[in-house]
């Protein structure tokens, strides 16, 4: 489950500069807790930067990942 996100999280630090961050847009209808846990387990700090109804029939969340 979430194999692509797991691979991305495992390799992301290779591409980030020191103190770099990334943003991930994800549907709140998905398993947001699992996605956050994947990044935390890979050594990142995760916070919600934005949560908004985007008119796409769902609420989207922007995660800030450091």
Predicted model as a PDB file, atoms N, CA, C, CB and O in Angstrom, pLDDT in the B-factor column:
MODEL        1                                                                  
ATOM      1  N   UNK A   1       0.830  -1.187   0.000  1.00 87.00           N  
ATOM      2  CA  UNK A   1       0.000   0.000   0.000  1.00 87.00           C  
ATOM      3  C   UNK A   1       0.875   1.252   0.000  1.00 87.00           C  
ATOM      4  CB  UNK A   1      -0.944  -0.002   1.210  1.00 87.00           C  
ATOM      5  O   UNK A   1       1.846   1.324   0.753  1.00 87.00           O  
ATOM      6  N   UNK A   2       0.551   2.215  -0.815  1.00 94.00           N  
ATOM      7  CA  UNK A   2       1.289   3.483  -0.952  1.00 94.00           C  
ATOM      8  C   UNK A   2       2.745   3.255  -1.372  1.00 94.00           C  
ATOM      9  CB  UNK A   2       1.249   4.262   0.372  1.00 94.00           C  
ATOM     10  O   UNK A   2       3.639   3.966  -0.913  1.00 94.00           O  
ATOM     11  N   UNK A   3       2.981   2.287  -2.223  1.00 97.00           N  
ATOM     12  CA  UNK A   3       4.350   1.922  -2.608  1.00 97.00           C  
ATOM     13  C   UNK A   3       5.101   3.090  -3.243  1.00 97.00           C  
ATOM     14  CB  UNK A   3       4.325   0.746  -3.573  1.00 97.00           C  
ATOM     15  O   UNK A   3       6.285   3.282  -2.967  1.00 97.00           O  
ATOM     16  N   UNK A   4       4.441   3.858  -4.076  1.00 96.00           N  
ATOM     17  CA  UNK A   4       5.108   4.990  -4.745  1.00 96.00           C  
ATOM     18  C   UNK A   4       5.491   6.051  -3.720  1.00 96.00           C  
ATOM     19  CB  UNK A   4       4.191   5.608  -5.840  1.00 96.00           C  
ATOM     20  O   UNK A   4       6.592   6.600  -3.773  1.00 96.00           O  
ATOM     21  N   UNK A   5       4.598   6.336  -2.798  1.00 97.00           N  
ATOM     22  CA  UNK A   5       4.895   7.341  -1.774  1.00 97.00           C  
ATOM     23  C   UNK A   5       6.018   6.849  -0.867  1.00 97.00           C  
ATOM     24  CB  UNK A   5       3.631   7.664  -0.940  1.00 97.00           C  
ATOM     25  O   UNK A   5       6.878   7.636  -0.472  1.00 97.00           O  
ATOM     26  N   UNK A   6       6.025   5.575  -0.534  1.00 97.00           N  
ATOM     27  CA  UNK A   6       7.111   5.013   0.288  1.00 97.00           C  
ATOM     28  C   UNK A   6       8.470   5.145  -0.406  1.00 97.00           C  
ATOM     29  CB  UNK A   6       6.829   3.532   0.602  1.00 97.00           C  
ATOM     30  O   UNK A   6       9.464   5.520   0.216  1.00 97.00           O  
ATOM     31  N   UNK A   7       8.497   4.830  -1.708  1.00 97.00           N  
ATOM     32  CA  UNK A   7       9.751   4.959  -2.472  1.00 97.00           C  
ATOM     33  C   UNK A   7      10.192   6.414  -2.533  1.00 97.00           C  
ATOM     34  CB  UNK A   7       9.583   4.397  -3.902  1.00 97.00           C  
ATOM     35  O   UNK A   7      11.371   6.724  -2.362  1.00 97.00           O  
ATOM     36  N   UNK A   8       9.237   7.301  -2.779  1.00 97.00           N  
ATOM     37  CA  UNK A   8       9.551   8.730  -2.845  1.00 97.00           C  
ATOM     38  C   UNK A   8      10.125   9.215  -1.511  1.00 97.00           C  
ATOM     39  CB  UNK A   8       8.289   9.546  -3.216  1.00 97.00           C  
ATOM     40  O   UNK A   8      11.156   9.887  -1.484  1.00 97.00           O  
ATOM     41  N   UNK A   9       9.457   8.873  -0.406  1.00 98.00           N  
ATOM     42  CA  UNK A   9       9.909   9.313   0.915  1.00 98.00           C  
ATOM     43  C   UNK A   9      11.297   8.749   1.241  1.00 98.00           C  
ATOM     44  CB  UNK A   9       8.898   8.885   1.993  1.00 98.00           C  
ATOM     45  O   UNK A   9      12.126   9.443   1.831  1.00 98.00           O  
ATOM     46  N   UNK A  10      11.546   7.515   0.865  1.00 97.00           N  
ATOM     47  CA  UNK A  10      12.837   6.884   1.157  1.00 97.00           C  
ATOM     48  C   UNK A  10      13.987   7.556   0.422  1.00 97.00           C  
ATOM     49  CB  UNK A  10      12.793   5.414   0.793  1.00 97.00           C  
ATOM     50  O   UNK A  10      15.118   7.541   0.908  1.00 97.00           O  
ATOM     51  N   UNK A  11      13.720   8.144  -0.738  1.00 96.00           N  
ATOM     52  CA  UNK A  11      14.785   8.738  -1.556  1.00 96.00           C  
ATOM     53  C   UNK A  11      14.785  10.260  -1.581  1.00 96.00           C  
ATOM     54  CB  UNK A  11      14.673   8.238  -2.951  1.00 96.00           C  
ATOM     55  O   UNK A  11      15.705  10.858  -2.140  1.00 96.00           O  
ATOM     56  N   UNK A  12      13.799  10.895  -1.002  1.00 96.00           N  
ATOM     57  CA  UNK A  12      13.637  12.349  -1.130  1.00 96.00           C  
ATOM     58  C   UNK A  12      14.813  13.136  -0.573  1.00 96.00           C  
ATOM     59  CB  UNK A  12      12.380  12.785  -0.433  1.00 96.00           C  
ATOM     60  O   UNK A  12      15.198  14.149  -1.155  1.00 96.00           O  
ATOM     61  N   UNK A  13      15.395  12.694   0.545  1.00 94.00           N  
ATOM     62  CA  UNK A  13      16.501  13.461   1.144  1.00 94.00           C  
ATOM     63  C   UNK A  13      17.702  13.553   0.216  1.00 94.00           C  
ATOM     64  CB  UNK A  13      16.926  12.829   2.464  1.00 94.00           C  
ATOM     65  O   UNK A  13      18.515  14.469   0.344  1.00 94.00           O  
ATOM     66  N   UNK A  14      17.820  12.627  -0.704  1.00 95.00           N  
ATOM     67  CA  UNK A  14      18.902  12.655  -1.683  1.00 95.00           C  
ATOM     68  C   UNK A  14      18.826  13.911  -2.547  1.00 95.00           C  
ATOM     69  CB  UNK A  14      18.856  11.403  -2.564  1.00 95.00           C  
ATOM     70  O   UNK A  14      19.847  14.411  -3.021  1.00 95.00           O  
ATOM     71  N   UNK A  15      17.623  14.413  -2.747  1.00 94.00           N  
ATOM     72  CA  UNK A  15      17.402  15.525  -3.658  1.00 94.00           C  
ATOM     73  C   UNK A  15      17.193  16.862  -2.961  1.00 94.00           C  
ATOM     74  CB  UNK A  15      16.228  15.235  -4.517  1.00 94.00           C  
ATOM     75  O   UNK A  15      17.193  17.904  -3.616  1.00 94.00           O  
ATOM     76  N   UNK A  16      17.017  16.848  -1.652  1.00 95.00           N  
ATOM     77  CA  UNK A  16      16.795  18.085  -0.918  1.00 95.00           C  
ATOM     78  C   UNK A  16      18.116  18.678  -0.448  1.00 95.00           C  
ATOM     79  CB  UNK A  16      15.870  17.841   0.274  1.00 95.00           C  
ATOM     80  O   UNK A  16      19.035  17.955  -0.064  1.00 95.00           O  
ATOM     81  N   UNK A  17      18.195  19.992  -0.485  1.00 95.00           N  
ATOM     82  CA  UNK A  17      19.351  20.659   0.092  1.00 95.00           C  
ATOM     83  C   UNK A  17      19.216  20.610   1.611  1.00 95.00           C  
ATOM     84  CB  UNK A  17      19.474  22.132  -0.421  1.00 95.00           C  
ATOM     85  O   UNK A  17      18.139  20.304   2.124  1.00 95.00           O  
ATOM     86  N   UNK A  18      20.284  20.904   2.327  1.00 92.00           N  
ATOM     87  CA  UNK A  18      20.228  20.971   3.778  1.00 92.00           C  
ATOM     88  C   UNK A  18      19.128  21.939   4.184  1.00 92.00           C  
ATOM     89  CB  UNK A  18      21.595  21.403   4.371  1.00 92.00           C  
ATOM     90  O   UNK A  18      19.043  23.049   3.658  1.00 92.00           O  
ATOM     91  N   UNK A  19      18.299  21.524   5.106  1.00 92.00           N  
ATOM     92  CA  UNK A  19      17.143  22.302   5.575  1.00 92.00           C  
ATOM     93  C   UNK A  19      16.101  22.530   4.482  1.00 92.00           C  
ATOM     94  CB  UNK A  19      17.607  23.643   6.114  1.00 92.00           C  
ATOM     95  O   UNK A  19      15.242  23.401   4.618  1.00 92.00           O  
ATOM     96  N   UNK A  20      16.170  21.766   3.416  1.00 95.00           N  
ATOM     97  CA  UNK A  20      15.183  21.894   2.349  1.00 95.00           C  
ATOM     98  C   UNK A  20      13.836  21.337   2.782  1.00 95.00           C  
ATOM     99  CB  UNK A  20      15.664  21.182   1.087  1.00 95.00           C  
ATOM    100  O   UNK A  20      13.743  20.596   3.761  1.00 95.00           O  
ATOM    101  N   UNK A  21      12.799  21.699   2.045  1.00 97.00           N  
ATOM    102  CA  UNK A  21      11.465  21.206   2.341  1.00 97.00           C  
ATOM    103  C   UNK A  21      10.746  20.903   1.045  1.00 97.00           C  
ATOM    104  CB  UNK A  21      10.672  22.222   3.181  1.00 97.00           C  
ATOM    105  O   UNK A  21      11.162  21.329  -0.032  1.00 97.00           O  
ATOM    106  N   UNK A  22       9.671  20.170   1.167  1.00 98.00           N  
ATOM    107  CA  UNK A  22       8.850  19.867   0.001  1.00 98.00           C  
ATOM    108  C   UNK A  22       7.391  19.969   0.420  1.00 98.00           C  
ATOM    109  CB  UNK A  22       9.178  18.449  -0.581  1.00 98.00           C  
ATOM    110  O   UNK A  22       7.052  19.915   1.602  1.00 98.00           O  
ATOM    111  N   UNK A  23       6.549  20.117  -0.582  1.00 98.00           N  
ATOM    112  CA  UNK A  23       5.112  20.176  -0.350  1.00 98.00           C  
ATOM    113  C   UNK A  23       4.453  19.043  -1.118  1.00 98.00           C  
ATOM    114  CB  UNK A  23       4.525  21.554  -0.774  1.00 98.00           C  
ATOM    115  O   UNK A  23       4.808  18.760  -2.262  1.00 98.00           O  
ATOM    116  N   UNK A  24       3.495  18.405  -0.477  1.00 97.00           N  
ATOM    117  CA  UNK A  24       2.764  17.316  -1.085  1.00 97.00           C  
ATOM    118  C   UNK A  24       1.278  17.653  -1.031  1.00 97.00           C  
ATOM    119  CB  UNK A  24       3.068  15.965  -0.372  1.00 97.00           C  
ATOM    120  O   UNK A  24       0.742  17.946   0.038  1.00 97.00           O  
ATOM    121  N   UNK A  25       0.621  17.611  -2.172  1.00 95.00           N  
ATOM    122  CA  UNK A  25      -0.822  17.828  -2.238  1.00 95.00           C  
ATOM    123  C   UNK A  25      -1.488  16.470  -2.253  1.00 95.00           C  
ATOM    124  CB  UNK A  25      -1.228  18.673  -3.495  1.00 95.00           C  
ATOM    125  O   UNK A  25      -1.161  15.613  -3.075  1.00 95.00           O  
ATOM    126  N   UNK A  26      -2.423  16.279  -1.342  1.00 93.00           N  
ATOM    127  CA  UNK A  26      -3.043  14.968  -1.168  1.00 93.00           C  
ATOM    128  C   UNK A  26      -4.517  15.152  -0.829  1.00 93.00           C  
ATOM    129  CB  UNK A  26      -2.320  14.150  -0.059  1.00 93.00           C  
ATOM    130  O   UNK A  26      -4.885  16.116  -0.156  1.00 93.00           O  
ATOM    131  N   UNK A  27      -5.339  14.259  -1.279  1.00 93.00           N  
ATOM    132  CA  UNK A  27      -6.763  14.320  -0.981  1.00 93.00           C  
ATOM    133  C   UNK A  27      -7.017  13.942   0.473  1.00 93.00           C  
ATOM    134  CB  UNK A  27      -7.552  13.397  -1.921  1.00 93.00           C  
ATOM    135  O   UNK A  27      -6.471  12.957   0.972  1.00 93.00           O  
ATOM    136  N   UNK A  28      -7.845  14.728   1.146  1.00 91.00           N  
ATOM    137  CA  UNK A  28      -8.220  14.410   2.524  1.00 91.00           C  
ATOM    138  C   UNK A  28      -9.063  13.140   2.578  1.00 91.00           C  
ATOM    139  CB  UNK A  28      -8.988  15.582   3.156  1.00 91.00           C  
ATOM    140  O   UNK A  28      -9.223  12.550   3.647  1.00 91.00           O  
ATOM    141  N   UNK A  29      -9.598  12.717   1.449  1.00 91.00           N  
ATOM    142  CA  UNK A  29     -10.382  11.481   1.386  1.00 91.00           C  
ATOM    143  C   UNK A  29      -9.476  10.246   1.400  1.00 91.00           C  
ATOM    144  CB  UNK A  29     -11.261  11.474   0.128  1.00 91.00           C  
ATOM    145  O   UNK A  29      -9.940   9.132   1.647  1.00 91.00           O  
ATOM    146  N   UNK A  30      -8.200  10.448   1.136  1.00 92.00           N  
ATOM    147  CA  UNK A  30      -7.247   9.342   1.164  1.00 92.00           C  
ATOM    148  C   UNK A  30      -6.822   9.047   2.596  1.00 92.00           C  
ATOM    149  CB  UNK A  30      -6.017   9.660   0.294  1.00 92.00           C  
ATOM    150  O   UNK A  30      -7.337   9.653   3.536  1.00 92.00           O  
ATOM    151  N   UNK A  31      -5.904   8.137   2.760  1.00 95.00           N  
ATOM    152  CA  UNK A  31      -5.425   7.778   4.092  1.00 95.00           C  
ATOM    153  C   UNK A  31      -4.296   8.726   4.491  1.00 95.00           C  
ATOM    154  CB  UNK A  31      -4.945   6.297   4.131  1.00 95.00           C  
ATOM    155  O   UNK A  31      -3.118   8.369   4.471  1.00 95.00           O  
ATOM    156  N   UNK A  32      -4.690   9.931   4.851  1.00 95.00           N  
ATOM    157  CA  UNK A  32      -3.730  10.984   5.172  1.00 95.00           C  
ATOM    158  C   UNK A  32      -2.824  10.601   6.340  1.00 95.00           C  
ATOM    159  CB  UNK A  32      -4.463  12.273   5.493  1.00 95.00           C  
ATOM    160  O   UNK A  32      -1.631  10.905   6.321  1.00 95.00           O  
ATOM    161  N   UNK A  33      -3.374   9.941   7.350  1.00 96.00           N  
ATOM    162  CA  UNK A  33      -2.550   9.521   8.498  1.00 96.00           C  
ATOM    163  C   UNK A  33      -1.440   8.578   8.060  1.00 96.00           C  
ATOM    164  CB  UNK A  33      -3.419   8.840   9.568  1.00 96.00           C  
ATOM    165  O   UNK A  33      -0.313   8.678   8.544  1.00 96.00           O  
ATOM    166  N   UNK A  34      -1.750   7.670   7.156  1.00 97.00           N  
ATOM    167  CA  UNK A  34      -0.740   6.725   6.664  1.00 97.00           C  
ATOM    168  C   UNK A  34       0.350   7.452   5.875  1.00 97.00           C  
ATOM    169  CB  UNK A  34      -1.398   5.644   5.782  1.00 97.00           C  
ATOM    170  O   UNK A  34       1.530   7.130   6.014  1.00 97.00           O  
ATOM    171  N   UNK A  35      -0.029   8.420   5.057  1.00 97.00           N  
ATOM    172  CA  UNK A  35       0.957   9.168   4.264  1.00 97.00           C  
ATOM    173  C   UNK A  35       1.870   9.967   5.188  1.00 97.00           C  
ATOM    174  CB  UNK A  35       0.252  10.115   3.253  1.00 97.00           C  
ATOM    175  O   UNK A  35       3.086   9.988   4.999  1.00 97.00           O  
ATOM    176  N   UNK A  36       1.285  10.618   6.180  1.00 98.00           N  
ATOM    177  CA  UNK A  36       2.110  11.364   7.138  1.00 98.00           C  
ATOM    178  C   UNK A  36       3.068  10.420   7.864  1.00 98.00           C  
ATOM    179  CB  UNK A  36       1.219  12.113   8.158  1.00 98.00           C  
ATOM    180  O   UNK A  36       4.237  10.755   8.055  1.00 98.00           O  
ATOM    181  N   UNK A  37       2.589   9.259   8.266  1.00 98.00           N  
ATOM    182  CA  UNK A  37       3.434   8.284   8.974  1.00 98.00           C  
ATOM    183  C   UNK A  37       4.586   7.807   8.098  1.00 98.00           C  
ATOM    184  CB  UNK A  37       2.598   7.082   9.430  1.00 98.00           C  
ATOM    185  O   UNK A  37       5.697   7.615   8.591  1.00 98.00           O  
ATOM    186  N   UNK A  38       4.338   7.616   6.825  1.00 98.00           N  
ATOM    187  CA  UNK A  38       5.395   7.188   5.905  1.00 98.00           C  
ATOM    188  C   UNK A  38       6.545   8.194   5.921  1.00 98.00           C  
ATOM    189  CB  UNK A  38       4.840   7.027   4.469  1.00 98.00           C  
ATOM    190  O   UNK A  38       7.710   7.807   6.008  1.00 98.00           O  
ATOM    191  N   UNK A  39       6.216   9.486   5.837  1.00 98.00           N  
ATOM    192  CA  UNK A  39       7.270  10.504   5.838  1.00 98.00           C  
ATOM    193  C   UNK A  39       7.934  10.624   7.199  1.00 98.00           C  
ATOM    194  CB  UNK A  39       6.702  11.853   5.423  1.00 98.00           C  
ATOM    195  O   UNK A  39       9.150  10.806   7.276  1.00 98.00           O  
ATOM    196  N   UNK A  40       7.167  10.527   8.267  1.00 98.00           N  
ATOM    197  CA  UNK A  40       7.772  10.582   9.608  1.00 98.00           C  
ATOM    198  C   UNK A  40       8.710   9.396   9.826  1.00 98.00           C  
ATOM    199  CB  UNK A  40       6.675  10.599  10.701  1.00 98.00           C  
ATOM    200  O   UNK A  40       9.792   9.551  10.392  1.00 98.00           O  
ATOM    201  N   UNK A  41       8.296   8.219   9.378  1.00 97.00           N  
ATOM    202  CA  UNK A  41       9.141   7.028   9.514  1.00 97.00           C  
ATOM    203  C   UNK A  41      10.427   7.145   8.690  1.00 97.00           C  
ATOM    204  CB  UNK A  41       8.363   5.781   9.086  1.00 97.00           C  
ATOM    205  O   UNK A  41      11.414   6.465   8.970  1.00 97.00           O  
ATOM    206  N   UNK A  42      10.409   8.009   7.676  1.00 97.00           N  
ATOM    207  CA  UNK A  42      11.598   8.248   6.847  1.00 97.00           C  
ATOM    208  C   UNK A  42      12.432   9.403   7.382  1.00 97.00           C  
ATOM    209  CB  UNK A  42      11.190   8.533   5.405  1.00 97.00           C  
ATOM    210  O   UNK A  42      13.381   9.837   6.728  1.00 97.00           O  
ATOM    211  N   UNK A  43      12.083   9.910   8.577  1.00 97.00           N  
ATOM    212  CA  UNK A  43      12.896  10.936   9.231  1.00 97.00           C  
ATOM    213  C   UNK A  43      12.483  12.364   8.967  1.00 97.00           C  
ATOM    214  CB  UNK A  43      14.284  10.780   8.821  1.00 97.00           C  
ATOM    215  O   UNK A  43      13.238  13.285   9.277  1.00 97.00           O  
ATOM    216  N   UNK A  44      11.312  12.578   8.406  1.00 98.00           N  
ATOM    217  CA  UNK A  44      10.839  13.930   8.119  1.00 98.00           C  
ATOM    218  C   UNK A  44       9.898  14.434   9.205  1.00 98.00           C  
ATOM    219  CB  UNK A  44      10.140  13.968   6.768  1.00 98.00           C  
ATOM    220  O   UNK A  44       9.280  13.648   9.923  1.00 98.00           O  
ATOM    221  N   UNK A  45       9.799  15.758   9.314  1.00 98.00           N  
ATOM    222  CA  UNK A  45       8.769  16.406  10.111  1.00 98.00           C  
ATOM    223  C   UNK A  45       7.659  16.798   9.142  1.00 98.00           C  
ATOM    224  CB  UNK A  45       9.333  17.660  10.903  1.00 98.00           C  
ATOM    225  O   UNK A  45       7.934  17.323   8.064  1.00 98.00           O  
ATOM    226  N   UNK A  46       6.419  16.549   9.516  1.00 98.00           N  
ATOM    227  CA  UNK A  46       5.282  16.797   8.624  1.00 98.00           C  
ATOM    228  C   UNK A  46       4.287  17.713   9.320  1.00 98.00           C  
ATOM    229  CB  UNK A  46       4.597  15.465   8.204  1.00 98.00           C  
ATOM    230  O   UNK A  46       3.948  17.502  10.485  1.00 98.00           O  
ATOM    231  N   UNK A  47       3.821  18.729   8.606  1.00 98.00           N  
ATOM    232  CA  UNK A  47       2.762  19.592   9.130  1.00 98.00           C  
ATOM    233  C   UNK A  47       1.807  19.949   7.992  1.00 98.00           C  
ATOM    234  CB  UNK A  47       3.357  20.884   9.782  1.00 98.00           C  
ATOM    235  O   UNK A  47       2.171  19.892   6.818  1.00 98.00           O  
ATOM    236  N   UNK A  48       0.598  20.312   8.356  1.00 97.00           N  
ATOM    237  CA  UNK A  48      -0.394  20.714   7.368  1.00 97.00           C  
ATOM    238  C   UNK A  48      -0.219  22.193   7.076  1.00 97.00           C  
ATOM    239  CB  UNK A  48      -1.835  20.412   7.862  1.00 97.00           C  
ATOM    240  O   UNK A  48      -0.370  23.022   7.974  1.00 97.00           O  
ATOM    241  N   UNK A  49       0.095  22.535   5.844  1.00 98.00           N  
ATOM    242  CA  UNK A  49       0.270  23.923   5.436  1.00 98.00           C  
ATOM    243  C   UNK A  49      -1.061  24.543   5.013  1.00 98.00           C  
ATOM    244  CB  UNK A  49       1.285  24.017   4.294  1.00 98.00           C  
ATOM    245  O   UNK A  49      -1.278  25.742   5.182  1.00 98.00           O  
ATOM    246  N   UNK A  50      -1.948  23.716   4.461  1.00 96.00           N  
ATOM    247  CA  UNK A  50      -3.223  24.223   3.962  1.00 96.00           C  
ATOM    248  C   UNK A  50      -4.195  23.063   3.831  1.00 96.00           C  
ATOM    249  CB  UNK A  50      -3.046  24.952   2.601  1.00 96.00           C  
ATOM    250  O   UNK A  50      -3.813  21.960   3.441  1.00 96.00           O  
ATOM    251  N   UNK A  51      -5.438  23.317   4.155  1.00 96.00           N  
ATOM    252  CA  UNK A  51      -6.502  22.327   3.951  1.00 96.00           C  
ATOM    253  C   UNK A  51      -7.698  23.108   3.418  1.00 96.00           C  
ATOM    254  CB  UNK A  51      -6.860  21.531   5.297  1.00 96.00           C  
ATOM    255  O   UNK A  51      -8.213  24.015   4.072  1.00 96.00           O  
ATOM    256  N   UNK A  52      -8.128  22.732   2.210  1.00 94.00           N  
ATOM    257  CA  UNK A  52      -9.162  23.540   1.573  1.00 94.00           C  
ATOM    258  C   UNK A  52      -9.995  22.715   0.610  1.00 94.00           C  
ATOM    259  CB  UNK A  52      -8.539  24.716   0.843  1.00 94.00           C  
ATOM    260  O   UNK A  52      -9.498  21.802  -0.049  1.00 94.00           O  
ATOM    261  N   UNK A  53     -11.268  23.055   0.545  1.00 93.00           N  
ATOM    262  CA  UNK A  53     -12.173  22.521  -0.472  1.00 93.00           C  
ATOM    263  C   UNK A  53     -11.785  23.218  -1.771  1.00 93.00           C  
ATOM    264  CB  UNK A  53     -13.715  22.755  -0.099  1.00 93.00           C  
ATOM    265  O   UNK A  53     -11.863  24.444  -1.854  1.00 93.00           O  
ATOM    266  N   UNK A  54     -11.375  22.472  -2.773  1.00 82.00           N  
ATOM    267  CA  UNK A  54     -10.880  23.067  -4.010  1.00 82.00           C  
ATOM    268  C   UNK A  54     -11.869  22.963  -5.152  1.00 82.00           C  
ATOM    269  CB  UNK A  54      -9.593  22.420  -4.407  1.00 82.00           C  
ATOM    270  O   UNK A  54     -11.501  23.160  -6.310  1.00 82.00           O  
ATOM    271  N   UNK A  55     -13.119  22.655  -4.844  1.00 77.00           N  
ATOM    272  CA  UNK A  55     -14.118  22.586  -5.894  1.00 77.00           C  
ATOM    273  C   UNK A  55     -13.962  21.394  -6.808  1.00 77.00           C  
ATOM    274  CB  UNK A  55     -14.077  23.820  -6.697  1.00 77.00           C  
ATOM    275  O   UNK A  55     -14.541  21.360  -7.893  1.00 77.00           O  
ATOM    276  N   UNK A  56     -13.193  20.425  -6.386  1.00 69.00           N  
ATOM    277  CA  UNK A  56     -12.979  19.217  -7.177  1.00 69.00           C  
ATOM    278  C   UNK A  56     -13.761  18.061  -6.561  1.00 69.00           C  
ATOM    279  CB  UNK A  56     -11.469  18.871  -7.264  1.00 69.00           C  
ATOM    280  O   UNK A  56     -13.402  16.896  -6.734  1.00 69.00           O  
ATOM    281  N   UNK A  57     -14.819  18.388  -5.851  1.00 80.00           N  
ATOM    282  CA  UNK A  57     -15.644  17.408  -5.149  1.00 80.00           C  
ATOM    283  C   UNK A  57     -14.900  16.762  -3.988  1.00 80.00           C  
ATOM    284  CB  UNK A  57     -16.117  16.336  -6.114  1.00 80.00           C  
ATOM    285  O   UNK A  57     -15.274  15.677  -3.542  1.00 80.00           O  
ATOM    286  N   UNK A  58     -13.859  17.410  -3.497  1.00 89.00           N  
ATOM    287  CA  UNK A  58     -13.134  16.886  -2.337  1.00 89.00           C  
ATOM    288  C   UNK A  58     -12.289  17.969  -1.695  1.00 89.00           C  
ATOM    289  CB  UNK A  58     -12.252  15.704  -2.741  1.00 89.00           C  
ATOM    290  O   UNK A  58     -12.034  19.020  -2.284  1.00 89.00           O  
ATOM    291  N   UNK A  59     -11.867  17.693  -0.488  1.00 94.00           N  
ATOM    292  CA  UNK A  59     -10.973  18.587   0.226  1.00 94.00           C  
ATOM    293  C   UNK A  59      -9.541  18.123  -0.002  1.00 94.00           C  
ATOM    294  CB  UNK A  59     -11.315  18.632   1.742  1.00 94.00           C  
ATOM    295  O   UNK A  59      -9.231  16.937   0.108  1.00 94.00           O  
ATOM    296  N   UNK A  60      -8.679  19.076  -0.320  1.00 94.00           N  
ATOM    297  CA  UNK A  60      -7.277  18.765  -0.566  1.00 94.00           C  
ATOM    298  C   UNK A  60      -6.446  19.318   0.590  1.00 94.00           C  
ATOM    299  CB  UNK A  60      -6.800  19.354  -1.933  1.00 94.00           C  
ATOM    300  O   UNK A  60      -6.782  20.342   1.185  1.00 94.00           O  
ATOM    301  N   UNK A  61      -5.366  18.621   0.889  1.00 96.00           N  
ATOM    302  CA  UNK A  61      -4.454  19.012   1.964  1.00 96.00           C  
ATOM    303  C   UNK A  61      -3.078  19.210   1.353  1.00 96.00           C  
ATOM    304  CB  UNK A  61      -4.417  17.942   3.113  1.00 96.00           C  
ATOM    305  O   UNK A  61      -2.625  18.408   0.537  1.00 96.00           O  
ATOM    306  N   UNK A  62      -2.420  20.291   1.760  1.00 97.00           N  
ATOM    307  CA  UNK A  62      -1.029  20.521   1.361  1.00 97.00           C  
ATOM    308  C   UNK A  62      -0.177  20.262   2.604  1.00 97.00           C  
ATOM    309  CB  UNK A  62      -0.807  21.996   0.787  1.00 97.00           C  
ATOM    310  O   UNK A  62      -0.297  20.958   3.613  1.00 97.00           O  
ATOM    311  N   UNK A  63       0.677  19.260   2.512  1.00 98.00           N  
ATOM    312  CA  UNK A  63       1.576  18.930   3.610  1.00 98.00           C  
ATOM    313  C   UNK A  63       2.930  19.573   3.378  1.00 98.00           C  
ATOM    314  CB  UNK A  63       1.721  17.409   3.762  1.00 98.00           C  
ATOM    315  O   UNK A  63       3.479  19.513   2.278  1.00 98.00           O  
ATOM    316  N   UNK A  64       3.460  20.185   4.418  1.00 98.00           N  
ATOM    317  CA  UNK A  64       4.836  20.690   4.380  1.00 98.00           C  
ATOM    318  C   UNK A  64       5.701  19.629   5.033  1.00 98.00           C  
ATOM    319  CB  UNK A  64       4.982  22.094   5.110  1.00 98.00           C  
ATOM    320  O   UNK A  64       5.462  19.226   6.172  1.00 98.00           O  
ATOM    321  N   UNK A  65       6.699  19.185   4.305  1.00 98.00           N  
ATOM    322  CA  UNK A  65       7.535  18.080   4.764  1.00 98.00           C  
ATOM    323  C   UNK A  65       8.978  18.561   4.806  1.00 98.00           C  
ATOM    324  CB  UNK A  65       7.386  16.827   3.839  1.00 98.00           C  
ATOM    325  O   UNK A  65       9.525  19.005   3.796  1.00 98.00           O  
ATOM    326  N   UNK A  66       9.589  18.468   5.986  1.00 97.00           N  
ATOM    327  CA  UNK A  66      10.973  18.933   6.202  1.00 97.00           C  
ATOM    328  C   UNK A  66      11.830  17.791   6.685  1.00 97.00           C  
ATOM    329  CB  UNK A  66      11.021  20.096   7.218  1.00 97.00           C  
ATOM    330  O   UNK A  66      13.024  17.973   6.925  1.00 97.00           O  
TER     331      UNK A  66                                                      
ENDMDL                                                                          
END                                                                             
